[in-house]
Amino acid sequence: MKEVILLTIFLFAAGLAVSAEKKQQRFKGVEVTWLGHAAFLLKSPNGKVVLIDPWLDNPKAPESAKNITSADIILLTHGHFDHVGSAPAIAKNSKAKVVCIFEVSRYLAKQGVPEEQIIGMNYSGTVEVDGIKVTMVPAVHSSGISDGNNIIEGGNPAGYVIEFENGFKVYHTGDTGLFGDMEWIRKLYAPDLMLVCIGGHFTMGPREAAEAIKLVAPKYVIPMHYGTFPILAGTPAELKKHLPAKFKNSVVELNPGETAN
């Protein structure tokens, strides 16, 4: 009996160790920190820092976001203030490369970001910075830029597929509605992780986001762009209600400031 108990304990402990190892390696060494709203800090296995839509003083931003003053790459999905955020200041401080749609690139230049740091591009284009490949993909939204009392042309909104040095791929949807061509993002790029907007009103809500997840079929999903304001009422719990069983366990819920890897 003693031997049976010891064997049971050993197998249980081994199972926990394997489970912990799998969890630890699910993102293959890529660290993903949610900074609230649509803002993320991604750190590559080689230590490169990618900031996405760095609105670092958003209402849900963690205190630690105030300490972010540098990056290697900044990705902007569109020209709205709650996505451009602190990008010009961080770029000028750190010499980060800023990837964005062409029209937003012209706005950044007017804000004093040096031309050699700006990479203006468009849908289906791919650039490589510090060994990290960034592909711009479509989004369905708007992209006007607030400039004083005026709204100026901000080009098309976008999402990004980021391929890290080790092949791990992250798809940030940007602000978007549901569209059928998300299926092509799966076919062409096969993202491992999908950062998906679920708040509703200005973007997909949980029901639409669940359909988007089914189209893209990522291994893992991190919900974003919810809870910043009361109007962004979608929740991860509601998202899970609309997901088929095979995707429910793929959802990784983060609080602002938390990191998954």
Secondary structure, 3 states (H helix, E strand, C coil): CHHHHHHHHHHHHHHHHHHHHHHHCCCCCCEEEECCCCCEEEECCCCCEEEECCCCCCCCCCHHHHHCCCCCEEECCCCCHHHHCCHHHHHHHHCCEEEEEHHHHHHHHHCCCCHHHEEEECCCCEEEECCEEEEEEECCCCCCEEECCEEECCCCCEEEEEECCCCCEEEECCCCCCCCCHHHHHHHHCCCEEEEECCCCCCCCHHHHHHHHHHHCCCEEEEECCCCCCCCCCCHHHHHHHCCHHHHCCECCCCCCCEEC
